[in-house]
Amino acid sequence: MIKNKKAQADGALAVILIGVFLVFLLVVFSFGYLLTYALISGEERITIDEKWVKYDGDDAKYLISSTNDQVFEITDTIIKWRFDSSNLYARLDTGQICNIKTQGWRFPFFSDYKNILEADCE
């Protein structure tokens, strides 16, 4: 009986340790994903093909597609201290050729797009 209780206690401890380890991995990978997304930046020259807004409840995501079949989003970002995404979206028109600065990458599984931080259009 004592051996059975010790085995149950050891089994419960193992489950708890595995759970803590899995939570730790989730936190580390989530933070790593967000950190690397914030640090990846680039510059591109695009021609705006379409622009639209994708709604999810009360949230809206401003999206832009280019003529070379890339999709970008325009989102406020605390990391780059930019909070005027609506203004930037309103300034962009289809057919414009723009030099853009981006942050992040395209990751379809999470519906992540490169975020347009700045746009200098002709």
GIGIPE-V804366 format. One line per field, one symbol per residue. burial: + if it has 24 or more other ideal C-beta (glycine too) atoms within 12 Angstrom, else -. A space follows every 10 residues. Layout:
# GIGIPE-V804366
burial = ???
This chain:
# GIGIPE-V804366
burial = ---------- ---------- ---------- ------+--- ---+-+++-- +--------- ++++++---+ +++++++--- ----+--++- -+-----+-+ ++++++---- -++++++++- --
